[in-house]
Amino acid sequence: MNFYLNISSHVFSLWLLTFLGFLIALLITYVSIPSLVMIAKRKSFNATPNGRTSHTRSTPILGGVVIFAGFILSTIIIAGAYFNHELVYIFSGLFILFIAGLKDDILELHPRNKLTAQIIAAALIAVLADIRLSNFHGLFNLHEIPYLPSILVTIFVFIVIINGFNLIDGIDGLASGVTILTSSILGIWFWKTGNIGYTVMSFTLAGSLIAFFRYNVFSKKNKIFMGDTGSLTIGLVMATLTTRFLQLDLHVEGNMAIQSAPAVAVGILIIPLFDTLRVFTIRISQGKSPFDADRQHIHHRLLQLGMTHLQTTLTLLAVNLAFIIMCYFLQGIGILWLMVVILATASLLSRLLMLFVAKRTNKVISTKYVSAENLETIYKKRKMLRLAPKAPLVKEPEKQAQVYNKTL
């Protein structure tokens, strides 16, 4: 009886701590955003539309500041006592990327300097917090790996995940929505395995982003973007949570021990990871730098099908959830085979998407160059397809067609 009461008390206290952390993070972010929007507008800290963005209005870009504040404060208040030394170094790494992202949002930061900041932040967490990939879980018959290679592999994985979240931050709600989903999934696993600190950390991140999601997607008066300040920091948190999941799973027994954990982690983060792999492959095959910005992302292709930002975000969240469920049920087939299934499924879906986009585009434009006669029809279709910025109107149809062709 006493044992039952102790277990019940522990479960209740864990749920209460998690809920309080979630609620504090949500309230801090929710209450702070309107004031930040007002300041950003006064100081002109805005994202201006350009040829590769999916937005048409200048919008405040410092949402990452309140996401960072809500997450940090709520985690310290609620879960600070449940960490050892590692929380100091996690937050130190976050602060480095926070400063780098803030400078990039307000001024401009060279990509080399941004990468340097990511390496330093990842190294802090891997070396000083000892949150690192020390075991390959049997992938290619590899298990324990030496210390130095494990640090290097961890830094590489951190950089991939951070940039993955940075790259999907191209439409309303996508980066925040994916993080809400993935951090909650990891948070449930941490809760089931009794890791209070990381449970609270997962759900405080989700709480901050739910408040941000509301303003980013649904608000007109106080609409705000997270900017690099937000995407870099949430990417680092997700890299930390994912790595900690892979570390702790090695010592978990019973139903919550995840088989093929590295492949399951890839499935959880499938949207940022596969989109990054996909656009880098396309850019390199076209002879471009993999870091050149363009409109090759999956979310851009869904927009070309006529979807709104919200529809695109919800579609990708549904796909992400489907991959998580698939990985959970197929975890027993082994890491390598599950990786093959994940990549094959993602590649097939990507190929089908490209075929749909090409088919829909061909219904509107059969050739790149258009005549004055069919220009009016194309203008009517173009808003739906988001094929190109609207060309300035001129009186003569022939000149109008020439101007339009230059925008394609």
N, C-alpha and C positions, 0 to 999 in steps of 0.2 A: 504493500500500500504506500509506504513512504517512498519507495523507488518510483512508483507511478506518479506520485505528486511531484517528485523532483524532476522527472522527465517532462511532465506537463508544464511545470513552472519554467523550465529551460526553453521549451518550445514557445510558450507565451511571451517570455522576455525577449527572445530572438525576433519574433514577429513584431513586438512592440518597438524594439530598437530599430528594426528595418523600416517600419511604418513612420516612425518619428523622423528618421533620417530622410526618407523619401519626401515627407510633408514639408520639412524645413527647407530642403533644397528647392522644392517646387515653389514655395511661398517667397523665398528670397529672390528667385529668378523672376517670378510673375510680377511681384511688386516693383522690382527695380527696372524692368524693361521700359515702361513709359517715360521715366525720367531720363534714361540713357538715350532713348530715341530723340527726346527734346534737345539734349546736349549735342548729340551727333548732328542734328539738323542745323543747329546754330553754328557749329564749328565746321560744317561741311565735310564731316567724316562719312562720306557716302560712296556706294558702289555705282559707278556710271555705266549704263549699257554700252556695249560695243558689238562688233560684228560676230563674236563667238559666244556671247552670253545668251541666256534664254529669258532675260528680263527686259522690260521696255521702259522702266522708270528708275530714276535715281533713288536709292534706298540706303538708309543707315546700315553700317556694316560692322558695328562693334558688339554684336550679340554675344560673341565669345567671352567678353569681359564678365557679363553677369552669369553665364554658364559656369565659368571658372570660379567665380565668387560663391555661387550657390553650392556647387559641388565641394569645394574645399572646406568652407565653413561648416556645412552639415556633416561631412565626414569626420572632421576634427571633433566637433561637439559630441556626436553620438558614438563614434567608433574609435576615437583616438586611443582609448585604453586597451583596445583589443589587438593592437599591433605591437610588434617589438620595435626594432630600430628602423625597419624598412620604410615606414610611412614618411619619415623625414626626407629620405632620398627620392621616394616617388614624387613628393611634392616639390622637391628641388628640381627634378627633371621637368616637371610640369611648368614650373616658374620660368625655366629657360625657354621652353617652347612658347609660353605665354608672351614673353617679351619679344621673341622673334616674330611671332604672328602679329602682335600689336604693331610692331615697326613696319611689317609688310603691309598691313591694312592702312595705316596712316600715311606712311611715306612709301618706301619700296625697298625690299630686301633682295639682294642678289641670290639666285637659286643656290649658289655655292655656299653662301653664308647660312642659308636656311638648312641645307643638308648638314653643315657642320654642327649647327645647333641640335639637330636630330641625333647625330652621332654622340654628342656629349651627353644629352639627356638619356639616351638608351644605355650608354656606358655607365652612367651613374647608377641606374637601376640594376643593371646586370652585375656590376662589380660590388658596389657598396650595399645595395639592398639584397644581393644574392638571389634575385629573381631572374633565372636564366634557364635556357634549354640545355639541361645536362644529360638528357637521355633521349634517344631516338625511338624508344618504345618498340624496338624490334624491326623497325623499317630497314630494309636491306641487311637484315641480321645484325644491326647495330643497336647497342644498348647504351651503356655509360660511355660518355666521350670525355676526353681530357679537358682540363679547366680552360686553357686558352682558346682552343677551338670552340668550346661551348660559349664563351664570351663573344667571339666573332660571329657565330651563327645567330646568337640572340640579337646582337646589334643589327645584323642584316634583316632578320624577321621584323624587328621593331620598325625599321625604316620602311619596309614594304607595307606594313599595316598602317603606319602613320600616313604615308602618301596615298594609300588606298582610300582612306576616309577623306583626305584632302581633295582627291580627284572626283569623288562622287558628290561633292558639295557644289552642284551646278544648277539644281532646281529646288524649289521650295519643298522643304520637309524631308528630302531624301537622306542626307547625312544624319540628321537628328532622328528620323524614323528608324533607320537601320540600326543606329546605336541604341535606341530605346529597346528594340527587339532583342538584339544580341546581348546587351548588358543584362537584360532581364533573364534571358535563358541561362547565362553564366551565373547570375545571382541565385537562381533557383537551385542550381547544382551546388553552389557554395553553401546555401542554406541546408540542403539535404545532407551535406557532409560535415556540417557543424562549424564552418569557418565564418564566424560572426563578422569579423572586420571586413572581409571581402564581400560578404553578403550585403552589408550596409553600403560599402563603396559602390557596388553594382547598382543598387537601387537609388542612391543619392544622385548618381549620374543620370539615371532614367528620369528621376523627378525633375532635375534641372532642365532636361531636354524636352519633357512634356510641356512645361511652361513655355519654353522657347518655341516649340512646335506650334502652339496656339497662335502666337503673334506672327511667326514667320509664314504660316499657311493661311490663316483665316482673318487676320487683322488688316484693315486698310489704313487706319489712322496711325497705328503704331507698328507697322510692318518693319521687320529688321532681319538682317542676315547675320550669320555667325562669323563670317570672315575666316581668315587663316588663324586668327586668335582662337576661334572655337574648333575648327576642323583639326588643327594640329594637336591641341590638347586632348580632345576626345579620342583622337587616334592613338595617342600615347597611353591614355587610360585603358583603351581596349586592348592594346598590345600587352600591357601589364597584366590585365585580368586573364587574357588568353594564355600567356606564359605561365602565370600562377596556376591556372587550371591544369595545364600539362604537367607542371611540377607535382602538384598535390595528388593528381590522379594515380601516380605511381604507388602511392601509399594507401589508397582507398580499397576497401574490400567490400564484397557484397553487391547488392543491386546497383549501387551508385558508382561502381567502378566501370569506367567507360572503356570498352575495347576499341582498338584503332583510334585512340584519342587524337593523334595528329591530323588524321583525315577528317574526323568529326569537327575539329577546330576549323579546318578549311571550309567545311560545309556550313558552319555557323557564320563565317565571315565571307561567304561566297560572293556577295554583291561587290564589296570593295576590292577583293582579291582578284576575281575573274575580270572585272571591268578594267583594272589596272593592267593585267596580263594582256588583255585583248587590245587595248588602245596602244600599248607599247609595241606589240607585235605589228599592228597596222602601220604605225609611224615608221618603225625601222624598215619594214618592207617597202615603204614609199621613199626611202632614203632620207627621212627626216630624223631629227633628234627625238628620242622618246619623251622628252620633256617639253616639246613644242605644244602649245595649247591649240586645240581644235574642237570640232563638234562631232567627234567619232564615238563619244560615249554611248552606252546603251540607253541612258535616259534621253539623249538627243534623238535617237532613232525612234523611241516610243512617242516623243513629241511630234515627230514627222508623220506618225500614224493618225494624228489629230487629237491625241490625248491632252488633257490639261495637266498642269504640274501635279495636282493632287491625285489624279487618276494614274499618272505615271508612278508616283511614289507608292501608292497603294498596290499597284501591280507588282512592283519590284519587292515590296515587303511580303506579298503573298508568295512570290517565287522563293524568297529567302526562307520563309517559314516552311515551305514545301521541302526545300533542301535539308533543313534541320531535321524534319520528321523522317525523311528518307535516310539520312545518316544514322539516326537513332536506331531504326529498324534493321539497317544493313551493317551495323558496326561489327558484327561477327564474321564478316567475309574476309577481314584482314585489311591492314592499312593500305597496301599497294593497290589491291583490287578496288577498295572503296574510293581511293584517289582517282583511279581510272574511270569509275562510274560517275563520280562528281564532274570531272573535266569533260567526259564524253557528253553527259547530259547538258552541261552548261554550253558546250560548243554547239550542240544540236539546236538548243533553244536560240542561241545567238544567230545561227545560220537561218533558221526559220524567220526570225525577226527581220533580218536583212532582205529576205525574199519578199516578205510582206511589204516592207518599205519600198523596195524596187517596183513591185507591182502597182502599189498605190501611186507612186511618183510617175510611172509611165502613163497612167491614165490622164495625168494633167499635162505633162511635157514629154513629147516623144523625141525631142532633140534639145540640146542646150540652148540654141538660139531660137528666138520666137519672132514671129511677125507682128506687125501692128494689128492685124485682123483678129488674132486670137489673144491679144494682150488682156483684154477686159475679162475674158474667161479665166485666164491664169491668175489675175489679181484676186478674183473671187475665191479661187481654190487655194491661193498661196497662204492666206491667213490661217486656213485650216491645217495646211501641211507644214507651215513655218519653214519654207524652203529658203527664204532670203529676206533681208531687210527690205522694207517697202521703198521703192525708188521714188524720188521727187517727181511730182507731176509736171508735165509740160504740155503745151497745147497740141503740138503736132504728134500724131500717133507714131510716125516713123521714129522721131527722136525719142519718144517715150519708150519704144521697144529697145532702142540702143542703150538707153540708160538702164533698163531692166536687165538686159543681158550682162552688163558689167557687174551686177550684184549676185549673179549665179556662181 
